[in-house]
């Protein structure tokens, strides 16, 4: 078993591509897995926290300051700037603008530390932004939703954010406790086994997340193509801009993990909290969003390689 998990860990990028293909080609399996997405995401978070450990997760005072600043820029400054731009362009109430605003409001996806690790960089900064961003989400959402009431009911979103925060707090606490009690010095083959299990879970999760995309691709491929082009530009564009800016500022250690987080957000959170009238047109966006997310270790590898050198 351990050798099989180690094999999965060494072929993480291929596993993510296979998950995407399975989500598109096996719609029945995607529909079966879809109701289990919250539990699988919680499991992924547990494995990330267990793998990283308490001391690496929170770092020192300097790491905390960088994390807080990055969170406020990503989840508050970016959506407010986008809202102002969309309002000036007269497109603030279009489905595309709504999808992009919700994406920018969201915290990091749970898999961002894993994506960072697949790229050959330390996952700790991405994990810290994931925790901090989720903790601050109820505060960073308020200004955006007050200025853009068409996004949905703020109370419902805050309730969903609170539930997410509670789930993360419990999951991370259990993971840190078990790591300290049973695997304080997690290295070598056991660490690789945890990485392999995480890789497999990532590949399974994306199958469920693609449940809406397969049928849409068969019924209206041009619509899917339009959404996909918009998603690719938003996700990869944000990654490149954030990465280039941080490298220009001399923050090479944070450039890759924060670049990954900038483009890969937990957009699905709002599909749970907001009414169907708001979210139904965005289901194709969510399906398309998985493509650049899961292909980030492949598409962005050459660009992010600069930070390693």
C-alpha positions in Angstrom: 0.0 0.0 0.0 2.8 2.4 0.9 4.5 1.9 -2.4 1.3 2.5 -4.3 0.8 5.8 -2.4 4.4 6.8 -3.0 3.8 6.2 -6.7 0.7 8.4 -6.7 2.7 11.1 -4.9 5.4 11.1 -7.6 2.8 11.4 -10.4 0.6 14.0 -8.9 0.3 16.1 -12.0 -0.8 13.1 -14.1 -3.4 12.1 -11.4 -4.9 15.6 -11.5 -5.3 15.4 -15.3 -6.9 12.0 -15.1 -9.3 13.3 -12.5 -10.4 16.1 -14.9 -10.8 13.6 -17.8 -12.9 11.3 -15.6 -15.1 14.2 -14.6 -15.8 14.9 -18.2 -16.1 11.4 -19.6 -17.9 9.7 -16.7 -21.0 11.9 -15.9 -22.6 9.1 -13.8 -19.6 8.9 -11.5 -19.4 12.7 -11.3 -23.1 12.8 -10.2 -22.5 10.1 -7.6 -19.5 11.8 -6.1 -21.0 15.3 -6.1 -23.0 15.0 -2.8 -19.8 13.9 -1.0 -17.7 17.0 -2.1 -17.9 18.7 1.4 -16.7 15.6 3.2 -13.9 15.0 0.7 -12.8 18.7 0.9 -12.7 18.4 4.8 -10.6 15.2 4.3 -8.2 17.1 2.0 -7.8 19.9 4.6 -7.1 17.3 7.3 -4.3 15.7 5.3 -2.8 19.1 4.5 -2.8 20.2 8.2 -1.5 16.8 9.2 1.3 16.9 6.6 2.4 20.5 7.4 2.1 20.4 11.2 1.4 23.2 13.7 4.8 24.9 13.8 5.2 25.2 10.0 1.6 26.2 9.5 1.7 29.4 11.5 5.4 30.3 11.2 6.7 33.4 13.0 5.6 37.0 13.4 7.0 38.0 10.0 5.1 35.2 8.3 1.9 36.3 10.0 2.2 39.9 8.8 2.8 38.8 5.2 -0.2 36.4 5.4 -2.5 39.1 6.8 -1.5 41.7 4.2 -1.8 39.1 1.4 -5.3 38.1 2.6 -6.6 41.7 2.7 -5.2 42.4 -0.8 -6.6 39.2 -2.3 -10.0 39.2 -0.6 -10.8 42.8 -0.1 -8.7 45.1 -2.3 -9.1 42.9 -5.4 -12.9 42.5 -5.4 -13.4 46.2 -4.6 -11.2 47.2 -7.4 -12.9 44.8 -9.8 -16.3 46.1 -8.7 -15.3 49.7 -9.4 -14.0 48.6 -12.8 -17.1 46.6 -13.8 -19.3 49.5 -12.7 -17.4 52.0 -14.9 -17.7 49.5 -17.8 -21.5 49.1 -17.1 -21.2 45.3 -16.8 -21.5 44.9 -13.0 -24.7 42.9 -13.2 -23.7 40.5 -16.0 -23.2 36.8 -15.1 -19.5 37.0 -15.9 -18.9 40.0 -13.6 -20.9 38.3 -10.9 -18.8 35.1 -11.2 -15.5 37.0 -11.2 -16.6 39.1 -8.1 -17.6 36.1 -6.2 -14.3 34.4 -7.1 -12.2 37.3 -5.9 -14.2 37.5 -2.7 -13.5 33.8 -1.9 -10.6 32.5 0.2 -8.1 30.0 -1.2 -9.2 26.6 -2.4 -8.3 23.8 0.0 -6.0 22.3 -2.5 -3.7 25.3 -3.0 -0.9 23.9 -0.7 -0.9 20.7 -2.7 -0.8 22.6 -6.0 2.1 24.6 -4.6 3.9 21.4 -3.6 3.4 19.9 -7.0 5.2 22.9 -8.4 8.2 22.2 -6.2 7.7 24.9 -3.6 6.9 24.8 0.1 3.2 24.7 0.8 3.3 26.5 4.1 2.6 30.1 2.9 -0.4 28.8 0.9 -1.8 27.0 3.9 -1.4 30.0 6.1 -3.3 32.2 3.6 -6.0 29.5 3.4 -6.5 29.6 7.1 -6.3 33.3 7.5 -8.5 34.0 4.5 -11.2 31.7 5.8 -11.0 33.3 9.3 -11.3 36.8 7.9 -14.0 36.0 5.3 -17.0 37.2 7.3 -15.2 40.6 7.6 -13.9 40.9 4.0 -17.2 40.0 2.5 -19.2 42.8 4.2 -18.0 45.8 2.2 -18.2 44.0 -1.2 -21.8 42.7 -0.6 -23.0 46.1 0.7 -21.7 47.8 -2.4 -23.0 45.1 -4.7 -26.3 43.9 -3.3 -27.1 42.0 -6.5 -24.6 39.4 -5.5 -27.1 37.9 -3.0 -28.1 38.0 0.6 -25.2 38.9 2.9 -26.7 37.1 5.9 -26.8 33.7 4.0 -23.3 34.1 2.9 -22.0 35.0 6.3 -23.8 32.0 7.8 -22.1 29.7 5.2 -18.8 31.4 5.9 -19.2 30.8 9.6 -20.0 27.1 9.0 -16.9 26.8 6.8 -14.7 28.5 9.4 -16.1 26.1 12.1 -15.4 23.1 10.0 -11.9 24.2 9.2 -11.1 25.0 12.9 -12.3 21.5 14.0 -10.6 19.7 11.2 -7.2 21.5 11.6 -7.2 21.1 15.4 -7.7 17.4 15.1 -5.1 17.1 12.4 -2.5 19.1 14.4 -3.2 17.1 17.6 -2.8 13.7 15.9 0.3 14.9 14.1 1.8 15.9 17.5 0.8 12.7 19.2 1.6 10.1 16.6 3.8 11.6 13.8 5.8 14.5 15.3 8.7 13.8 12.9 6.9 13.0 9.7 9.5 12.5 7.0 10.6 9.9 4.4 8.2 7.2 3.3 5.4 8.0 5.7 5.3 11.6 4.5 5.3 10.4 0.9 2.4 8.1 1.7 0.4 11.1 3.0 1.3 13.0 -0.1 0.1 10.1 -2.2 -3.2 9.9 -0.4 -3.7 13.6 -0.8 -3.0 13.3 -4.5 -5.6 10.6 -4.9 -8.2 12.5 -3.0 -7.6 15.6 -5.1 -8.2 13.6 -8.3 -11.4 12.1 -6.9 -12.8 15.5 -5.7 -12.5 17.1 -9.2 -14.6 14.4 -10.7 -17.6 15.5 -8.5 -16.8 19.2 -9.2 -17.1 18.6 -12.9 -20.7 17.2 -12.6 -22.3 20.2 -14.3 -19.7 20.6 -17.1 -20.0 17.3 -18.9 -23.7 17.7 -19.8 -23.2 21.3 -20.7 -20.4 20.5 -23.0 -22.6 18.0 -24.9 -25.6 20.4 -25.1 -23.9 23.7 -25.8 -20.2 23.4 -26.4 -19.8 27.1 -27.6 -21.2 28.4 -24.3 -18.8 26.2 -22.4 -15.9 27.4 -24.6 -16.8 31.1 -23.9 -16.9 30.4 -20.1 -13.6 28.4 -20.3 -11.8 31.2 -22.1 -13.0 33.7 -19.4 -12.0 31.4 -16.6 -8.5 30.7 -18.1 -7.9 34.4 -18.4 -9.0 35.1 -14.9 -7.3 32.2 -13.1 -4.0 32.2 -15.0 -3.9 35.9 -15.4 -4.2 36.5 -11.7 -1.5 34.0 -11.0 0.9 35.6 -13.4 0.3 39.1 -12.3 0.6 38.2 -8.6 3.7 36.2 -9.1 5.4 38.9 -11.2 4.5 41.6 -8.7 5.9 39.6 -5.7 9.1 38.7 -7.6 9.5 42.4 -8.5 9.2 43.1 -4.7 11.8 40.5 -3.9 9.4 38.1 -2.2 10.5 35.0 -4.0 9.5 32.6 -1.2 5.9 33.8 -1.2 5.6 34.5 -5.0 4.6 31.0 -6.1 2.2 30.0 -3.2 0.5 33.4 -3.3 0.3 33.3 -7.1 -1.4 30.0 -6.8 -3.8 31.3 -4.2 -4.6 34.5 -6.2 -6.0 32.5 -9.1 -7.5 29.5 -7.3 -10.3 30.5 -4.9 -13.1 28.6 -3.1 -15.8 29.8 -5.5 -18.0 26.8 -4.6 -18.7 28.3 -1.2 -21.1 30.8 -2.7 -23.0 28.1 -4.6 -24.0 26.7 -1.3 -25.0 30.0 0.3 -26.7 32.0 -2.4 -30.1 31.3 -4.1 -30.4 29.2 -7.2 -31.4 32.2 -9.2 -28.0 33.7 -8.7 -25.9 30.5 -8.8 -27.5 28.4 -11.6 -25.9 30.4 -14.4 -22.6 30.1 -12.7 -22.5 26.2 -12.5 -20.7 26.1 -15.8 -18.2 28.6 -14.5 -17.5 26.3 -11.6 -16.9 23.3 -13.8 -14.6 25.3 -16.2 -12.8 26.7 -13.1 -11.5 23.3 -12.3 -9.6 23.0 -15.5 -7.0 25.8 -15.0 -6.9 24.9 -11.3 -6.0 21.3 -11.8 -3.7 22.1 -14.7 -1.8 24.8 -12.8 1.1 22.5 -12.0 1.5 21.9 -15.8 0.6 25.3 -17.3 2.4 27.4 -14.8 5.5 25.3 -14.2 7.8 27.1 -16.6 6.7 30.5 -15.3 7.1 29.6 -11.6 10.4 27.9 -12.2 12.0 31.3 -12.1 11.4 31.5 -8.3 13.3 28.3 -7.7 16.4 29.7 -9.4 
